[in-house]
């Protein structure tokens, strides 16, 4: 299930024109998101992203993705990361820590290994 949210976005577009527009953020993650808006942006440019509660963070446009239904889509990453509490809490979501994700993946992998062993053992019985 992909997470998405309405946002406000401001900055300069490809023609160096200032803008402030509503946009849609999809594929939310702890580091940024994909954004859809009817503006052409330059990869490497800095934009300001505003969430529904009015919190603003700076983000860098890191890639232009395929357009969805004719609307340009870009990948953005928050300019400040680990030391910035605003960026960490920007989406209002608590993402699992990197360490716990590793432990969860290890547990899932071990579980799959155990199931495979049981399945192959039962085939031999």
N, C-alpha and C positions, 0 to 999 in steps of 0.2 A: 504494500500500500504506500504510494507516494504521498508525501505531505506537501501541502501548498497553502499559501496565504496571500491576501491582498496587501500591497505595499504602496508607498509613495517613493518615487525615485527622482533625484535631481542631479544635474551635472551639465556637461557639454556634449553635444552629439558630434557626429563625424564632420559636420560643417562648422563646428565651433560655436553653435548656437546654444545658449543656455536654455534649459528646460526644467520643468517640475511637472511630473505626470503621475497618474495612478498606473500601477503595473501589477503583474501577477508573478509571485515567486513560487516555483515548483521544486521538487526534489530537495527540500530543506535539509540541511545538515549543520553540524556544529561549526563548520568553516565558511558557510555561505549558502548558495542556492543557484538554481537556474532562474533567469528572469525573462519574462515575455513583455515586450512593449513595442509600440509603433514608432520607434526611433532607431536610427542606425548609430551604433556606438563604436568607438575605436577600442580594439584590444589594447590593454595597458592603461586605459584612462581610469580615473577615480570618480566614483559616483557616491552620492549620499543616499542611503536606504532608510526609510522611515516605516516603522511597524504601526499596527493599529492603535497602540497605546501612546504613540508619539515619540518613542525612543528612536534616536538617529545614530547610525554608525557609517563610517566610510568603508567603501568596498572597492576592490580593483576588478575590472573586467578582464578575465583571464582567457576567454575563448568565445568565439561565435559558434553556436551550435546550429543545427539544422532548423529552419523556420518551421513552426507548427501552424498549420492552417494559414500560411502567408504572413504570420507575425514573427519577426526576428526574435530569436532566443539566445541568450548569452549566459555563460557561466561566470559567476562572481565569487570572490572570496573576501571575507572581512579583512580589512587592512591590519587591524590589531587582533591578536589571537589569544594566546594563553594567559597573558597578564591583564586582559581587558574583560572585566565582569560584564560590561554592557554587551559585548559581542557574544560571550558565553550564554547569556540569558535572553538574547535578542528575540528568538522565536517563541519564548515562553515554554520551551520544552527542555527537559533534562535528558541529555543524551548519555548513554553509558560511557564510562571512562574507557580509555584504550586498554587498560589492564583487564578490566572486567570483560570486555569484548573478546580478548584473547583467551581468557579462562572459559568463556561460554563456547567459543569455537573449539577449544580443546575438548571440552566435555561432550559436545556434539560429535566430534570426530571419534572420540573413544566409544561413545554410544553406538555409532555406526559400525565401528570395528567389531564391537561385541555382538551386534545383531548379525553382521556378516559371518562371524565365527559360529554363532548359534545356527544360522541358516545352513552353513556348509556342514556342521556337525549333524544336523538332523537329516541332511541328505545322505550322509554316510551310514546312518543307523538303519 
